[in-house]
């Protein structure tokens, strides 16, 4: 049933987009941005996340990203060329790219604290450092959606749906702690919306670049996969398992996201 829905959705989007991949990427990017924005708007109604809510939400997102890295990006990169080399090179480039961004851009995590050039630590307000950290997390997701859409529309739509689903709780995770920190509502919501549209920009950039340079697509798929793996393993998992209090809940969240992405991907047969 769901596979028929995905196929029908792909055909409808191609029809309304006149077969233009950039319009498809625009709609996909708008979807993930809106899901992040809707999640951020939870800050209007809630004062704080339920106990363990941050851990569960981040773990769910990590589960989705781990599976998507392989099923939507790395394995298609290998299958499209029949060789590991382009995918392997792309993975290494993706890891190196996020590593450099991580080192060069000042940002701050709620648990791990400040990262980046020490000289920039006191030059930006804490709220902007937190937002930059979220944007760094979102860049590989946007890249994953854009490159997977260019590779195959149905694979790309599954990736878009899964990324959009996990963007909702991530939007909440961004805005609510900021709202608590600032004791305001409007600015934290705006920051969450900004992070969503930064992700949309990466969807469009990824789709545009690999439409122009289609011969580089296997490398791009590997790059997006490597970048998502790096963010998940280096940033998200340490944040999730920072203490022992919510370990079981975090593990449940991770495998919930894992199963959601695996189920959606299985619908393509």
C-alpha positions as CSV (number, residue, x, y, z in Angstrom):
1,X,0.0,0.0,0.0
2,X,2.7,2.5,1.0
3,X,4.8,1.6,-2.0
4,X,1.9,2.5,-4.2
5,X,1.6,5.8,-2.3
6,X,5.3,6.6,-2.9
7,X,5.0,5.8,-6.6
8,X,1.8,7.8,-7.0
9,X,3.4,10.7,-5.1
10,X,6.5,10.6,-7.3
11,X,4.3,10.7,-10.4
12,X,2.2,13.6,-9.1
13,X,5.3,15.6,-8.0
14,X,6.9,15.1,-11.5
15,X,3.6,16.2,-13.1
16,X,3.3,19.4,-11.1
17,X,7.0,20.1,-11.5
18,X,6.9,19.5,-15.3
19,X,9.7,17.0,-14.8
20,X,12.1,19.7,-13.5
21,X,14.3,18.2,-10.8
22,X,14.9,21.6,-9.2
23,X,11.2,22.1,-8.6
24,X,11.0,18.7,-7.1
25,X,14.0,19.6,-4.8
26,X,12.2,22.9,-3.9
27,X,9.1,21.1,-2.8
28,X,11.1,18.5,-0.9
29,X,13.2,21.2,0.8
30,X,10.1,23.2,1.7
31,X,8.6,20.0,3.3
32,X,11.7,19.4,5.6
33,X,11.9,23.2,6.4
34,X,8.2,23.2,7.3
35,X,8.5,20.1,9.5
36,X,11.4,21.7,11.4
37,X,9.4,24.9,11.7
38,X,6.3,23.2,13.0
39,X,8.4,21.4,15.6
40,X,9.9,24.7,16.6
41,X,6.4,26.1,17.1
42,X,5.8,23.7,19.9
43,X,7.7,26.2,22.1
44,X,4.6,28.4,21.9
45,X,2.5,25.9,23.9
46,X,5.0,24.0,26.0
47,X,7.3,25.3,28.8
48,X,9.7,22.3,28.6
49,X,10.1,18.9,27.1
50,X,8.9,15.9,29.0
51,X,11.5,14.0,31.0
52,X,13.8,12.2,28.5
53,X,12.1,14.0,25.6
54,X,15.4,15.5,24.2
55,X,17.2,12.1,24.4
56,X,14.3,10.2,22.7
57,X,14.0,12.8,19.9
58,X,17.7,13.0,19.2
59,X,18.0,9.2,19.4
60,X,15.1,8.8,16.9
61,X,16.8,11.2,14.5
62,X,20.1,9.3,14.9
63,X,18.3,6.0,14.0
64,X,16.8,7.5,10.9
65,X,20.1,9.0,9.8
66,X,22.1,5.8,10.3
67,X,19.8,3.8,8.1
68,X,19.4,6.6,5.5
69,X,23.2,6.9,5.3
70,X,23.4,3.4,3.9
71,X,20.0,2.6,2.2
72,X,19.5,6.0,0.5
73,X,23.1,7.1,-0.1
74,X,26.1,4.7,0.3
75,X,24.6,1.5,-1.1
76,X,23.0,3.3,-4.1
77,X,26.4,4.9,-4.7
78,X,28.0,1.5,-4.9
79,X,25.2,-0.1,-6.9
80,X,25.2,2.8,-9.5
81,X,28.9,2.2,-10.4
82,X,29.4,-1.4,-9.4
83,X,32.5,-0.2,-7.5
84,X,33.2,0.8,-3.9
85,X,35.8,3.4,-4.9
86,X,33.5,6.4,-5.7
87,X,31.4,5.7,-2.6
88,X,34.5,5.3,-0.4
89,X,36.1,8.5,-1.7
90,X,32.8,10.3,-1.2
91,X,32.4,9.0,2.4
92,X,35.9,10.2,3.3
93,X,35.2,13.6,1.7
94,X,32.0,13.9,3.7
95,X,33.7,13.1,7.0
96,X,36.5,15.6,6.2
97,X,34.0,18.3,5.2
98,X,32.0,18.1,8.5
99,X,35.2,17.7,10.5
100,X,36.6,21.0,9.1
101,X,33.3,22.8,9.6
102,X,33.2,21.5,13.1
103,X,36.7,22.8,13.8
104,X,36.4,26.2,12.0
105,X,32.8,27.3,12.8
106,X,32.2,28.4,16.4
107,X,29.2,26.5,17.9
108,X,27.9,25.2,21.2
109,X,26.1,22.0,22.2
110,X,23.7,22.0,25.2
111,X,25.7,19.1,26.8
112,X,29.2,19.0,25.2
113,X,29.6,22.7,25.4
114,X,31.6,25.0,23.1
115,X,33.5,23.7,20.1
116,X,35.4,25.6,17.4
117,X,38.1,28.4,17.5
118,X,38.7,29.5,21.1
119,X,39.1,33.1,19.9
120,X,35.5,33.2,18.8
121,X,34.0,31.8,22.0
122,X,33.1,35.1,23.6
123,X,32.4,37.0,20.3
124,X,29.0,35.4,19.6
125,X,26.0,35.2,21.9
126,X,25.2,31.7,23.3
127,X,21.9,31.5,21.4
128,X,23.7,31.9,18.0
129,X,26.3,29.4,19.0
130,X,23.5,26.9,19.7
131,X,21.8,27.7,16.4
132,X,25.0,27.2,14.4
133,X,25.5,23.8,16.0
134,X,22.0,22.8,14.9
135,X,22.6,24.1,11.4
136,X,25.8,22.0,11.2
137,X,23.7,19.0,12.1
138,X,21.1,19.8,9.4
139,X,23.6,20.4,6.5
140,X,24.2,16.7,5.8
141,X,20.4,16.0,6.0
142,X,19.7,18.6,3.3
143,X,22.5,17.3,1.2
144,X,21.1,13.7,1.6
145,X,17.7,14.8,0.3
146,X,19.1,16.8,-2.6
147,X,21.5,14.1,-3.8
148,X,19.1,11.2,-3.4
149,X,16.4,13.0,-5.4
150,X,18.8,13.4,-8.3
151,X,19.8,9.7,-8.1
152,X,16.2,8.4,-8.0
153,X,13.0,10.2,-7.3
154,X,11.3,7.5,-5.3
155,X,14.4,6.9,-3.1
156,X,14.7,10.7,-2.7
157,X,11.0,11.0,-1.6
158,X,11.4,8.2,1.0
159,X,14.5,10.0,2.3
160,X,12.6,13.3,2.3
161,X,9.7,11.8,4.3
162,X,11.9,10.1,6.8
163,X,14.1,13.2,7.3
164,X,11.0,15.4,7.6
165,X,9.5,13.1,10.3
166,X,12.6,13.3,12.4
167,X,12.9,17.1,11.7
168,X,9.7,17.7,13.7
169,X,11.0,16.6,17.1
170,X,14.5,18.1,16.2
171,X,12.8,21.5,15.7
172,X,11.3,21.2,19.1
173,X,14.6,20.2,20.6
174,X,16.1,23.4,19.1
175,X,13.4,25.9,20.2
176,X,12.4,24.7,23.6
177,X,15.8,24.7,25.3
178,X,16.4,28.2,23.7
179,X,13.0,29.4,25.0
180,X,13.9,28.2,28.5
181,X,17.3,29.7,28.3
182,X,16.1,33.1,27.1
183,X,12.7,33.1,28.7
184,X,11.2,34.2,25.4
185,X,9.2,32.4,22.7
186,X,9.4,34.3,19.4
187,X,13.2,34.4,18.9
188,X,13.7,30.7,19.7
189,X,11.0,29.8,17.2
190,X,12.6,32.0,14.6
191,X,15.9,30.2,15.3
192,X,14.3,26.9,14.7
193,X,12.7,28.0,11.5
194,X,16.1,29.4,10.4
195,X,17.7,26.0,10.9
196,X,15.0,24.4,8.8
197,X,15.4,26.8,5.9
198,X,19.2,26.3,6.1
199,X,18.5,22.6,5.5
200,X,16.2,23.5,2.6
201,X,19.1,25.6,1.1
202,X,21.3,22.5,1.2
203,X,18.6,20.4,-0.5
204,X,18.6,22.9,-3.4
205,X,22.3,23.3,-3.5
206,X,22.9,19.5,-3.6
207,X,20.3,18.9,-6.3
208,X,21.6,21.8,-8.4
209,X,25.2,20.8,-8.2
210,X,24.7,17.1,-9.0
211,X,22.3,17.9,-11.8
212,X,25.0,19.9,-13.4
213,X,27.8,17.4,-12.6
214,X,25.8,14.2,-12.8
215,X,29.1,12.1,-13.3
216,X,30.0,13.1,-9.7
217,X,26.7,11.8,-8.3
218,X,28.2,8.6,-6.9
219,X,30.8,10.7,-5.0
220,X,28.0,13.0,-3.8
221,X,25.9,10.2,-2.5
222,X,28.9,8.9,-0.6
223,X,29.8,12.4,0.6
224,X,26.3,12.9,2.0
225,X,26.3,9.5,3.6
226,X,29.7,10.0,5.2
227,X,28.7,13.5,6.5
228,X,25.5,12.1,8.1
229,X,27.5,9.2,9.7
230,X,30.0,11.6,11.1
231,X,27.4,13.9,12.6
232,X,25.5,10.9,14.1
233,X,28.5,9.1,15.6
234,X,30.6,12.1,16.7
235,X,27.9,14.6,17.7
236,X,24.5,13.0,18.3
237,X,25.3,9.7,20.0
238,X,27.6,11.2,22.6
239,X,24.9,13.8,23.4
240,X,22.2,11.1,23.7
241,X,24.3,8.8,26.0
242,X,25.8,11.6,28.1
243,X,24.4,10.1,31.3
244,X,22.8,6.9,32.6
245,X,19.4,8.3,33.5
246,X,17.6,7.9,30.1
247,X,19.6,5.2,28.5
248,X,16.7,2.8,27.9
249,X,14.5,5.5,26.5
250,X,17.2,6.8,24.3
251,X,17.8,3.2,22.9
252,X,14.1,2.8,22.3
253,X,14.1,6.2,20.4
254,X,17.1,5.1,18.3
255,X,15.5,1.8,17.2
256,X,12.2,3.5,16.6
257,X,13.9,5.8,14.1
258,X,15.9,2.9,12.8
259,X,12.8,0.8,12.1
260,X,10.9,3.8,10.6
261,X,13.6,4.5,8.0
262,X,14.1,0.8,7.3
263,X,10.4,0.2,6.8
264,X,10.0,3.2,4.5
265,X,13.0,2.1,2.4
266,X,11.7,-1.5,2.2
267,X,8.6,-0.2,0.5
268,X,10.6,0.4,-2.6
269,X,11.4,-3.3,-2.8
